[in-house]
Amino acid sequence: MDISEKIKELRKKTGLSQSKFSAKFGIPVRTLQQWEQGISAPPEYLVRMMAYIMQLEEDVQINDEEPIRGKHADGK
């Protein structure tokens, strides 16, 4: 699953509309739509913020670098 699919899945799991989800992170709805469609990717700091705020259970891979660890990485 790539980052665009993970973002879309995360948003749907939270039950938030694109408008509410994008407002939560201070981004335009169009930007979120582009991320979900795989047209562009979010900056790493926003992925980290999403992982922290939404308490992701799994690691998130943005690119070929080290994945951002979800909450299971530290046992919390």
PDB file with SEQRES, HELIX, SHEET and CRYST1 records, atoms N, CA, C and O in Angstrom:
SEQRES   1 A   76  MET ASP ILE SER GLU LYS ILE LYS GLU LEU ARG LYS LYS          
SEQRES   2 A   76  THR GLY LEU SER GLN SER LYS PHE SER ALA LYS PHE GLY          
SEQRES   3 A   76  ILE PRO VAL ARG THR LEU GLN GLN TRP GLU GLN GLY ILE          
SEQRES   4 A   76  SER ALA PRO PRO GLU TYR LEU VAL ARG MET MET ALA TYR          
SEQRES   5 A   76  ILE MET GLN LEU GLU GLU ASP VAL GLN ILE ASN ASP GLU          
SEQRES   6 A   76  GLU PRO ILE ARG GLY LYS HIS ALA ASP GLY LYS                  
HELIX    1 AA1 ILE A    3  THR A   14  1                                  12    
HELIX    2 AA2 GLN A   18  PHE A   25  1                                   8    
HELIX    3 AA3 VAL A   29  GLN A   37  1                                   9    
HELIX    4 AA4 GLU A   44  MET A   54  1                                  11    
HELIX    5 AA5 LYS A   71  ASP A   74  5                                   4    
CRYST1    1.000    1.000    1.000  90.00  90.00  90.00 P 1           1          
ATOM      1  N   MET A   1       0.855  -1.179   0.000  1.00  0.00           N  
ATOM      2  CA  MET A   1       0.000   0.000   0.000  1.00  0.00           C  
ATOM      3  C   MET A   1       0.895   1.235   0.000  1.00  0.00           C  
ATOM      4  O   MET A   1       1.779   1.371   0.845  1.00  0.00           O  
ATOM      5  N   ASP A   2       0.659   2.125  -0.948  1.00  0.00           N  
ATOM      6  CA  ASP A   2       1.488   3.326  -1.000  1.00  0.00           C  
ATOM      7  C   ASP A   2       0.894   4.434  -0.126  1.00  0.00           C  
ATOM      8  O   ASP A   2      -0.180   4.278   0.456  1.00  0.00           O  
ATOM      9  N   ILE A   3       1.613   5.551  -0.047  1.00  0.00           N  
ATOM     10  CA  ILE A   3       1.221   6.624   0.864  1.00  0.00           C  
ATOM     11  C   ILE A   3      -0.152   7.196   0.513  1.00  0.00           C  
ATOM     12  O   ILE A   3      -0.914   7.562   1.407  1.00  0.00           O  
ATOM     13  N   SER A   4      -0.473   7.275  -0.778  1.00  0.00           N  
ATOM     14  CA  SER A   4      -1.781   7.826  -1.156  1.00  0.00           C  
ATOM     15  C   SER A   4      -2.916   6.941  -0.643  1.00  0.00           C  
ATOM     16  O   SER A   4      -3.931   7.443  -0.160  1.00  0.00           O  
ATOM     17  N   GLU A   5      -2.742   5.641  -0.747  1.00  0.00           N  
ATOM     18  CA  GLU A   5      -3.761   4.709  -0.254  1.00  0.00           C  
ATOM     19  C   GLU A   5      -3.868   4.767   1.265  1.00  0.00           C  
ATOM     20  O   GLU A   5      -4.963   4.688   1.820  1.00  0.00           O  
ATOM     21  N   LYS A   6      -2.725   4.905   1.933  1.00  0.00           N  
ATOM     22  CA  LYS A   6      -2.728   4.966   3.397  1.00  0.00           C  
ATOM     23  C   LYS A   6      -3.445   6.221   3.897  1.00  0.00           C  
ATOM     24  O   LYS A   6      -4.194   6.173   4.873  1.00  0.00           O  
ATOM     25  N   ILE A   7      -3.207   7.343   3.215  1.00  0.00           N  
ATOM     26  CA  ILE A   7      -3.864   8.583   3.629  1.00  0.00           C  
ATOM     27  C   ILE A   7      -5.374   8.464   3.446  1.00  0.00           C  
ATOM     28  O   ILE A   7      -6.149   8.839   4.325  1.00  0.00           O  
ATOM     29  N   LYS A   8      -5.776   7.943   2.306  1.00  0.00           N  
ATOM     30  CA  LYS A   8      -7.210   7.790   2.040  1.00  0.00           C  
ATOM     31  C   LYS A   8      -7.848   6.829   3.044  1.00  0.00           C  
ATOM     32  O   LYS A   8      -8.935   7.091   3.560  1.00  0.00           O  
ATOM     33  N   GLU A   9      -7.169   5.721   3.315  1.00  0.00           N  
ATOM     34  CA  GLU A   9      -7.681   4.748   4.282  1.00  0.00           C  
ATOM     35  C   GLU A   9      -7.771   5.365   5.674  1.00  0.00           C  
ATOM     36  O   GLU A   9      -8.758   5.173   6.384  1.00  0.00           O  
ATOM     37  N   LEU A  10      -6.737   6.106   6.057  1.00  0.00           N  
ATOM     38  CA  LEU A  10      -6.726   6.761   7.362  1.00  0.00           C  
ATOM     39  C   LEU A  10      -7.896   7.728   7.484  1.00  0.00           C  
ATOM     40  O   LEU A  10      -8.595   7.743   8.497  1.00  0.00           O  
ATOM     41  N   ARG A  11      -8.104   8.529   6.456  1.00  0.00           N  
ATOM     42  CA  ARG A  11      -9.206   9.493   6.489  1.00  0.00           C  
ATOM     43  C   ARG A  11     -10.548   8.780   6.624  1.00  0.00           C  
ATOM     44  O   ARG A  11     -11.411   9.200   7.395  1.00  0.00           O  
ATOM     45  N   LYS A  12     -10.710   7.707   5.874  1.00  0.00           N  
ATOM     46  CA  LYS A  12     -11.977   6.971   5.934  1.00  0.00           C  
ATOM     47  C   LYS A  12     -12.174   6.304   7.294  1.00  0.00           C  
ATOM     48  O   LYS A  12     -13.294   6.257   7.803  1.00  0.00           O  
ATOM     49  N   LYS A  13     -11.092   5.789   7.885  1.00  0.00           N  
ATOM     50  CA  LYS A  13     -11.188   5.168   9.213  1.00  0.00           C  
ATOM     51  C   LYS A  13     -11.617   6.175  10.271  1.00  0.00           C  
ATOM     52  O   LYS A  13     -12.324   5.832  11.220  1.00  0.00           O  
ATOM     53  N   THR A  14     -11.184   7.419  10.100  1.00  0.00           N  
ATOM     54  CA  THR A  14     -11.552   8.449  11.072  1.00  0.00           C  
ATOM     55  C   THR A  14     -12.976   8.934  10.867  1.00  0.00           C  
ATOM     56  O   THR A  14     -13.549   9.588  11.739  1.00  0.00           O  
ATOM     57  N   GLY A  15     -13.548   8.611   9.704  1.00  0.00           N  
ATOM     58  CA  GLY A  15     -14.905   9.047   9.410  1.00  0.00           C  
ATOM     59  C   GLY A  15     -15.004  10.508   9.014  1.00  0.00           C  
ATOM     60  O   GLY A  15     -16.094  11.080   8.993  1.00  0.00           O  
ATOM     61  N   LEU A  16     -13.861  11.112   8.699  1.00  0.00           N  
ATOM     62  CA  LEU A  16     -13.852  12.528   8.335  1.00  0.00           C  
ATOM     63  C   LEU A  16     -13.992  12.705   6.828  1.00  0.00           C  
ATOM     64  O   LEU A  16     -13.482  11.903   6.045  1.00  0.00           O  
ATOM     65  N   SER A  17     -14.684  13.757   6.439  1.00  0.00           N  
ATOM     66  CA  SER A  17     -14.760  14.114   5.025  1.00  0.00           C  
ATOM     67  C   SER A  17     -13.402  14.683   4.606  1.00  0.00           C  
ATOM     68  O   SER A  17     -12.562  14.989   5.452  1.00  0.00           O  
ATOM     69  N   GLN A  18     -13.199  14.817   3.312  1.00  0.00           N  
ATOM     70  CA  GLN A  18     -11.952  15.424   2.847  1.00  0.00           C  
ATOM     71  C   GLN A  18     -11.816  16.837   3.403  1.00  0.00           C  
ATOM     72  O   GLN A  18     -10.723  17.262   3.777  1.00  0.00           O  
ATOM     73  N   SER A  19     -12.912  17.548   3.455  1.00  0.00           N  
ATOM     74  CA  SER A  19     -12.898  18.920   3.957  1.00  0.00           C  
ATOM     75  C   SER A  19     -12.477  18.983   5.425  1.00  0.00           C  
ATOM     76  O   SER A  19     -11.637  19.803   5.795  1.00  0.00           O  
ATOM     77  N   LYS A  20     -13.052  18.125   6.253  1.00  0.00           N  
ATOM     78  CA  LYS A  20     -12.728  18.137   7.686  1.00  0.00           C  
ATOM     79  C   LYS A  20     -11.325  17.610   7.952  1.00  0.00           C  
ATOM     80  O   LYS A  20     -10.615  18.134   8.810  1.00  0.00           O  
ATOM     81  N   PHE A  21     -10.922  16.572   7.217  1.00  0.00           N  
ATOM     82  CA  PHE A  21      -9.588  16.009   7.396  1.00  0.00           C  
ATOM     83  C   PHE A  21      -8.529  17.036   7.006  1.00  0.00           C  
ATOM     84  O   PHE A  21      -7.548  17.227   7.724  1.00  0.00           O  
ATOM     85  N   SER A  22      -8.730  17.697   5.865  1.00  0.00           N  
ATOM     86  CA  SER A  22      -7.746  18.689   5.423  1.00  0.00           C  
ATOM     87  C   SER A  22      -7.694  19.871   6.389  1.00  0.00           C  
ATOM     88  O   SER A  22      -6.620  20.416   6.640  1.00  0.00           O  
ATOM     89  N   ALA A  23      -8.836  20.268   6.928  1.00  0.00           N  
ATOM     90  CA  ALA A  23      -8.855  21.369   7.895  1.00  0.00           C  
ATOM     91  C   ALA A  23      -8.082  21.000   9.154  1.00  0.00           C  
ATOM     92  O   ALA A  23      -7.409  21.849   9.740  1.00  0.00           O  
ATOM     93  N   LYS A  24      -8.172  19.745   9.570  1.00  0.00           N  
ATOM     94  CA  LYS A  24      -7.460  19.279  10.763  1.00  0.00           C  
ATOM     95  C   LYS A  24      -5.948  19.481  10.623  1.00  0.00           C  
ATOM     96  O   LYS A  24      -5.250  19.742  11.603  1.00  0.00           O  
ATOM     97  N   PHE A  25      -5.456  19.355   9.384  1.00  0.00           N  
ATOM     98  CA  PHE A  25      -4.015  19.482   9.149  1.00  0.00           C  
ATOM     99  C   PHE A  25      -3.630  20.795   8.479  1.00  0.00           C  
ATOM    100  O   PHE A  25      -2.467  20.996   8.128  1.00  0.00           O  
ATOM    101  N   GLY A  26      -4.597  21.686   8.300  1.00  0.00           N  
ATOM    102  CA  GLY A  26      -4.306  23.011   7.760  1.00  0.00           C  
ATOM    103  C   GLY A  26      -3.866  23.009   6.309  1.00  0.00           C  
ATOM    104  O   GLY A  26      -3.008  23.796   5.909  1.00  0.00           O  
ATOM    105  N   ILE A  27      -4.455  22.127   5.526  1.00  0.00           N  
ATOM    106  CA  ILE A  27      -4.107  22.055   4.105  1.00  0.00           C  
ATOM    107  C   ILE A  27      -5.365  22.255   3.263  1.00  0.00           C  
ATOM    108  O   ILE A  27      -6.472  21.981   3.728  1.00  0.00           O  
ATOM    109  N   PRO A  28      -5.204  22.730   2.030  1.00  0.00           N  
ATOM    110  CA  PRO A  28      -6.365  22.856   1.148  1.00  0.00           C  
ATOM    111  C   PRO A  28      -6.937  21.483   0.784  1.00  0.00           C  
ATOM    112  O   PRO A  28      -6.199  20.501   0.699  1.00  0.00           O  
ATOM    113  N   VAL A  29      -8.241  21.420   0.572  1.00  0.00           N  
ATOM    114  CA  VAL A  29      -8.894  20.168   0.183  1.00  0.00           C  
ATOM    115  C   VAL A  29      -8.263  19.630  -1.099  1.00  0.00           C  
ATOM    116  O   VAL A  29      -8.043  18.426  -1.227  1.00  0.00           O  
ATOM    117  N   ARG A  30      -7.976  20.511  -2.035  1.00  0.00           N  
ATOM    118  CA  ARG A  30      -7.385  20.082  -3.315  1.00  0.00           C  
ATOM    119  C   ARG A  30      -6.044  19.375  -3.090  1.00  0.00           C  
ATOM    120  O   ARG A  30      -5.732  18.410  -3.788  1.00  0.00           O  
ATOM    121  N   THR A  31      -5.272  19.835  -2.147  1.00  0.00           N  
ATOM    122  CA  THR A  31      -3.990  19.191  -1.838  1.00  0.00           C  
ATOM    123  C   THR A  31      -4.223  17.774  -1.339  1.00  0.00           C  
ATOM    124  O   THR A  31      -3.543  16.842  -1.770  1.00  0.00           O  
ATOM    125  N   LEU A  32      -5.176  17.607  -0.437  1.00  0.00           N  
ATOM    126  CA  LEU A  32      -5.507  16.274   0.069  1.00  0.00           C  
ATOM    127  C   LEU A  32      -5.973  15.376  -1.067  1.00  0.00           C  
ATOM    128  O   LEU A  32      -5.586  14.209  -1.136  1.00  0.00           O  
ATOM    129  N   GLN A  33      -6.792  15.906  -1.951  1.00  0.00           N  
ATOM    130  CA  GLN A  33      -7.268  15.126  -3.091  1.00  0.00           C  
ATOM    131  C   GLN A  33      -6.096  14.655  -3.952  1.00  0.00           C  
ATOM    132  O   GLN A  33      -6.079  13.514  -4.413  1.00  0.00           O  
ATOM    133  N   GLN A  34      -5.129  15.527  -4.165  1.00  0.00           N  
ATOM    134  CA  GLN A  34      -3.950  15.161  -4.961  1.00  0.00           C  
ATOM    135  C   GLN A  34      -3.134  14.083  -4.259  1.00  0.00           C  
ATOM    136  O   GLN A  34      -2.597  13.190  -4.915  1.00  0.00           O  
ATOM    137  N   TRP A  35      -3.034  14.154  -2.944  1.00  0.00           N  
ATOM    138  CA  TRP A  35      -2.322  13.115  -2.199  1.00  0.00           C  
ATOM    139  C   TRP A  35      -3.044  11.787  -2.333  1.00  0.00           C  
ATOM    140  O   TRP A  35      -2.420  10.757  -2.587  1.00  0.00           O  
ATOM    141  N   GLU A  36      -4.362  11.809  -2.162  1.00  0.00           N  
ATOM    142  CA  GLU A  36      -5.142  10.572  -2.225  1.00  0.00           C  
ATOM    143  C   GLU A  36      -5.136   9.956  -3.621  1.00  0.00           C  
ATOM    144  O   GLU A  36      -5.271   8.741  -3.762  1.00  0.00           O  
ATOM    145  N   GLN A  37      -4.983  10.777  -4.643  1.00  0.00           N  
ATOM    146  CA  GLN A  37      -4.946  10.289  -6.018  1.00  0.00           C  
ATOM    147  C   GLN A  37      -3.531   9.907  -6.454  1.00  0.00           C  
ATOM    148  O   GLN A  37      -3.343   9.377  -7.549  1.00  0.00           O  
ATOM    149  N   GLY A  38      -2.548  10.170  -5.614  1.00  0.00           N  
ATOM    150  CA  GLY A  38      -1.169   9.845  -5.951  1.00  0.00           C  
ATOM    151  C   GLY A  38      -0.527  10.834  -6.904  1.00  0.00           C  
ATOM    152  O   GLY A  38       0.528  10.550  -7.470  1.00  0.00           O  
ATOM    153  N   ILE A  39      -1.147  11.991  -7.090  1.00  0.00           N  
ATOM    154  CA  ILE A  39      -0.606  13.023  -7.978  1.00  0.00           C  
ATOM    155  C   ILE A  39       0.603  13.681  -7.330  1.00  0.00           C  
ATOM    156  O   ILE A  39       1.583  14.002  -8.002  1.00  0.00           O  
ATOM    157  N   SER A  40       0.526  13.876  -6.038  1.00  0.00           N  
ATOM    158  CA  SER A  40       1.644  14.426  -5.276  1.00  0.00           C  
ATOM    159  C   SER A  40       1.675  13.719  -3.929  1.00  0.00           C  
ATOM    160  O   SER A  40       0.758  12.972  -3.585  1.00  0.00           O  
ATOM    161  N   ALA A  41       2.724  13.958  -3.183  1.00  0.00           N  
ATOM    162  CA  ALA A  41       2.883  13.309  -1.876  1.00  0.00           C  
ATOM    163  C   ALA A  41       3.046  14.380  -0.801  1.00  0.00           C  
ATOM    164  O   ALA A  41       3.586  15.454  -1.065  1.00  0.00           O  
ATOM    165  N   PRO A  42       2.583  14.089   0.396  1.00  0.00           N  
ATOM    166  CA  PRO A  42       2.718  15.058   1.484  1.00  0.00           C  
ATOM    167  C   PRO A  42       4.166  15.156   1.945  1.00  0.00           C  
ATOM    168  O   PRO A  42       4.936  14.206   1.808  1.00  0.00           O  
ATOM    169  N   PRO A  43       4.530  16.314   2.494  1.00  0.00           N  
ATOM    170  CA  PRO A  43       5.867  16.429   3.072  1.00  0.00           C  
ATOM    171  C   PRO A  43       5.979  15.515   4.293  1.00  0.00           C  
ATOM    172  O   PRO A  43       4.984  15.195   4.945  1.00  0.00           O  
ATOM    173  N   GLU A  44       7.191  15.111   4.579  1.00  0.00           N  
ATOM    174  CA  GLU A  44       7.415  14.161   5.671  1.00  0.00           C  
ATOM    175  C   GLU A  44       6.878  14.665   7.004  1.00  0.00           C  
ATOM    176  O   GLU A  44       6.334  13.885   7.786  1.00  0.00           O  
ATOM    177  N   TYR A  45       7.025  15.967   7.274  1.00  0.00           N  
ATOM    178  CA  TYR A  45       6.560  16.473   8.571  1.00  0.00           C  
ATOM    179  C   TYR A  45       5.051  16.282   8.737  1.00  0.00           C  
ATOM    180  O   TYR A  45       4.582  16.037   9.848  1.00  0.00           O  
ATOM    181  N   LEU A  46       4.287  16.390   7.645  1.00  0.00           N  
ATOM    182  CA  LEU A  46       2.844  16.176   7.750  1.00  0.00           C  
ATOM    183  C   LEU A  46       2.507  14.706   7.932  1.00  0.00           C  
ATOM    184  O   LEU A  46       1.559  14.373   8.644  1.00  0.00           O  
ATOM    185  N   VAL A  47       3.261  13.830   7.304  1.00  0.00           N  
ATOM    186  CA  VAL A  47       3.031  12.401   7.503  1.00  0.00           C  
ATOM    187  C   VAL A  47       3.320  12.047   8.959  1.00  0.00           C  
ATOM    188  O   VAL A  47       2.584  11.276   9.575  1.00  0.00           O  
ATOM    189  N   ARG A  48       4.389  12.609   9.501  1.00  0.00           N  
ATOM    190  CA  ARG A  48       4.706  12.371  10.916  1.00  0.00           C  
ATOM    191  C   ARG A  48       3.585  12.896  11.820  1.00  0.00           C  
ATOM    192  O   ARG A  48       3.210  12.252  12.799  1.00  0.00           O  
ATOM    193  N   MET A  49       3.061  14.070  11.477  1.00  0.00           N  
ATOM    194  CA  MET A  49       1.977  14.649  12.262  1.00  0.00           C  
ATOM    195  C   MET A  49       0.732  13.762  12.184  1.00  0.00           C  
ATOM    196  O   MET A  49       0.076  13.514  13.196  1.00  0.00           O  
ATOM    197  N   MET A  50       0.413  13.289  10.988  1.00  0.00           N  
ATOM    198  CA  MET A  50      -0.739  12.398  10.828  1.00  0.00           C  
ATOM    199  C   MET A  50      -0.550  11.124  11.642  1.00  0.00           C  
ATOM    200  O   MET A  50      -1.467  10.663  12.322  1.00  0.00           O  
ATOM    201  N   ALA A  51       0.650  10.565  11.562  1.00  0.00           N  
ATOM    202  CA  ALA A  51       0.939   9.333  12.292  1.00  0.00           C  
ATOM    203  C   ALA A  51       0.785   9.553  13.795  1.00  0.00           C  
ATOM    204  O   ALA A  51       0.251   8.698  14.502  1.00  0.00           O  
ATOM    205  N   TYR A  52       1.248  10.682  14.271  1.00  0.00           N  
ATOM    206  CA  TYR A  52       1.162  10.983  15.698  1.00  0.00           C  
ATOM    207  C   TYR A  52      -0.283  11.257  16.122  1.00  0.00           C  
ATOM    208  O   TYR A  52      -0.785  10.654  17.071  1.00  0.00           O  
ATOM    209  N   ILE A  53      -0.934  12.159  15.419  1.00  0.00           N  
ATOM    210  CA  ILE A  53      -2.289  12.549  15.797  1.00  0.00           C  
ATOM    211  C   ILE A  53      -3.267  11.396  15.656  1.00  0.00           C  
ATOM    212  O   ILE A  53      -4.116  11.181  16.520  1.00  0.00           O  
ATOM    213  N   MET A  54      -3.143  10.664  14.572  1.00  0.00           N  
ATOM    214  CA  MET A  54      -4.082   9.579  14.312  1.00  0.00           C  
ATOM    215  C   MET A  54      -3.623   8.256  14.921  1.00  0.00           C  
ATOM    216  O   MET A  54      -4.326   7.250  14.828  1.00  0.00           O  
ATOM    217  N   GLN A  55      -2.449   8.257  15.542  1.00  0.00           N  
ATOM    218  CA  GLN A  55      -1.897   7.073  16.200  1.00  0.00           C  
ATOM    219  C   GLN A  55      -1.920   5.856  15.285  1.00  0.00           C  
ATOM    220  O   GLN A  55      -2.552   4.841  15.576  1.00  0.00           O  
ATOM    221  N   LEU A  56      -1.216   5.992  14.180  1.00  0.00           N  
ATOM    222  CA  LEU A  56      -1.160   4.904  13.209  1.00  0.00           C  
ATOM    223  C   LEU A  56      -0.604   3.642  13.842  1.00  0.00           C  
ATOM    224  O   LEU A  56       0.325   3.694  14.648  1.00  0.00           O  
ATOM    225  N   GLU A  57      -1.168   2.531  13.477  1.00  0.00           N  
ATOM    226  CA  GLU A  57      -0.751   1.235  13.999  1.00  0.00           C  
ATOM    227  C   GLU A  57       0.428   0.657  13.229  1.00  0.00           C  
ATOM    228  O   GLU A  57       1.132  -0.218  13.735  1.00  0.00           O  
ATOM    229  N   GLU A  58       0.648   1.135  12.015  1.00  0.00           N  
ATOM    230  CA  GLU A  58       1.689   0.552  11.184  1.00  0.00           C  
ATOM    231  C   GLU A  58       2.669   1.615  10.728  1.00  0.00           C  
ATOM    232  O   GLU A  58       2.414   2.812  10.861  1.00  0.00           O  
ATOM    233  N   ASP A  59       3.781   1.171  10.194  1.00  0.00           N  
ATOM    234  CA  ASP A  59       4.784   2.084   9.681  1.00  0.00           C  
ATOM    235  C   ASP A  59       4.293   2.710   8.378  1.00  0.00           C  
ATOM    236  O   ASP A  59       3.522   2.101   7.637  1.00  0.00           O  
ATOM    237  N   VAL A  60       4.746   3.924   8.111  1.00  0.00           N  
ATOM    238  CA  VAL A  60       4.382   4.622   6.884  1.00  0.00           C  
ATOM    239  C   VAL A  60       5.653   4.867   6.088  1.00  0.00           C  
ATOM    240  O   VAL A  60       6.594   5.492   6.579  1.00  0.00           O  
ATOM    241  N   GLN A  61       5.675   4.375   4.869  1.00  0.00           N  
ATOM    242  CA  GLN A  61       6.827   4.535   3.987  1.00  0.00           C  
ATOM    243  C   GLN A  61       6.530   5.662   3.010  1.00  0.00           C  
ATOM    244  O   GLN A  61       5.596   5.557   2.215  1.00  0.00           O  
ATOM    245  N   ILE A  62       7.305   6.734   3.054  1.00  0.00           N  
ATOM    246  CA  ILE A  62       7.089   7.859   2.150  1.00  0.00           C  
ATOM    247  C   ILE A  62       7.874   7.662   0.865  1.00  0.00           C  
ATOM    248  O   ILE A  62       7.357   7.869  -0.233  1.00  0.00           O  
ATOM    249  N   ASN A  63       9.109   7.265   1.011  1.00  0.00           N  
ATOM    250  CA  ASN A  63       9.974   7.082  -0.146  1.00  0.00           C  
ATOM    251  C   ASN A  63      10.900   5.911   0.153  1.00  0.00           C  
ATOM    252  O   ASN A  63      10.533   5.016   0.915  1.00  0.00           O  
ATOM    253  N   ASP A  64      12.074   5.901  -0.424  1.00  0.00           N  
ATOM    254  CA  ASP A  64      12.989   4.781  -0.216  1.00  0.00           C  
ATOM    255  C   ASP A  64      13.750   4.859   1.107  1.00  0.00           C  
ATOM    256  O   ASP A  64      14.550   3.978   1.420  1.00  0.00           O  
ATOM    257  N   GLU A  65      13.502   5.903   1.870  1.00  0.00           N  
ATOM    258  CA  GLU A  65      14.204   6.068   3.135  1.00  0.00           C  
ATOM    259  C   GLU A  65      13.539   5.248   4.238  1.00  0.00           C  
ATOM    260  O   GLU A  65      12.569   4.532   3.992  1.00  0.00           O  
ATOM    261  N   GLU A  66      14.056   5.358   5.421  1.00  0.00           N  
ATOM    262  CA  GLU A  66      13.533   4.654   6.598  1.00  0.00           C  
ATOM    263  C   GLU A  66      12.065   5.005   6.815  1.00  0.00           C  
ATOM    264  O   GLU A  66      11.705   6.179   6.735  1.00  0.00           O  
ATOM    265  N   PRO A  67      11.207   4.023   7.088  1.00  0.00           N  
ATOM    266  CA  PRO A  67       9.790   4.328   7.307  1.00  0.00           C  
ATOM    267  C   PRO A  67       9.558   5.081   8.613  1.00  0.00           C  
ATOM    268  O   PRO A  67      10.336   4.976   9.561  1.00  0.00           O  
ATOM    269  N   ILE A  68       8.479   5.834   8.634  1.00  0.00           N  
ATOM    270  CA  ILE A  68       8.046   6.503   9.856  1.00  0.00           C  
ATOM    271  C   ILE A  68       7.335   5.453  10.692  1.00  0.00           C  
ATOM    272  O   ILE A  68       6.402   4.805  10.217  1.00  0.00           O  
ATOM    273  N   ARG A  69       7.763   5.284  11.912  1.00  0.00           N  
ATOM    274  CA  ARG A  69       7.245   4.212  12.755  1.00  0.00           C  
ATOM    275  C   ARG A  69       5.888   4.557  13.343  1.00  0.00           C  
ATOM    276  O   ARG A  69       5.679   5.659  13.850  1.00  0.00           O  
ATOM    277  N   GLY A  70       4.977   3.611  13.271  1.00  0.00           N  
ATOM    278  CA  GLY A  70       3.663   3.760  13.886  1.00  0.00           C  
ATOM    279  C   GLY A  70       3.766   3.535  15.380  1.00  0.00           C  
ATOM    280  O   GLY A  70       4.863   3.339  15.903  1.00  0.00           O  
ATOM    281  N   LYS A  71       2.650   3.560  16.067  1.00  0.00           N  
ATOM    282  CA  LYS A  71       2.696   3.495  17.529  1.00  0.00           C  
ATOM    283  C   LYS A  71       3.163   2.150  18.061  1.00  0.00           C  
ATOM    284  O   LYS A  71       3.573   2.070  19.219  1.00  0.00           O  
ATOM    285  N   HIS A  72       3.117   1.093  17.264  1.00  0.00           N  
ATOM    286  CA  HIS A  72       3.574  -0.206  17.752  1.00  0.00           C  
ATOM    287  C   HIS A  72       5.088  -0.260  17.902  1.00  0.00           C  
ATOM    288  O   HIS A  72       5.610  -1.134  18.594  1.00  0.00           O  
ATOM    289  N   ALA A  73       5.797   0.660  17.264  1.00  0.00           N  
ATOM    290  CA  ALA A  73       7.260   0.628  17.274  1.00  0.00           C  
ATOM    291  C   ALA A  73       7.830   0.816  18.676  1.00  0.00           C  
ATOM    292  O   ALA A  73       8.869   0.245  19.006  1.00  0.00           O  
ATOM    293  N   ASP A  74       7.153   1.616  19.502  1.00  0.00           N  
ATOM    294  CA  ASP A  74       7.660   1.831  20.856  1.00  0.00           C  
ATOM    295  C   ASP A  74       6.820   1.109  21.907  1.00  0.00           C  
ATOM    296  O   ASP A  74       7.012   1.310  23.106  1.00  0.00           O  
ATOM    297  N   GLY A  75       5.893   0.272  21.455  1.00  0.00           N  
ATOM    298  CA  GLY A  75       5.108  -0.530  22.378  1.00  0.00           C  
ATOM    299  C   GLY A  75       3.962   0.188  23.053  1.00  0.00           C  
ATOM    300  O   GLY A  75       3.326  -0.375  23.944  1.00  0.00           O  
ATOM    301  N   LYS A  76       3.682   1.413  22.653  1.00  0.00           N  
ATOM    302  CA  LYS A  76       2.603   2.178  23.285  1.00  0.00           C  
ATOM    303  C   LYS A  76       1.320   2.028  22.510  1.00  0.00           C  
ATOM    304  O   LYS A  76       0.299   2.600  22.890  1.00  0.00           O  
TER     305      LYS A  76                                                      
END                                                                             
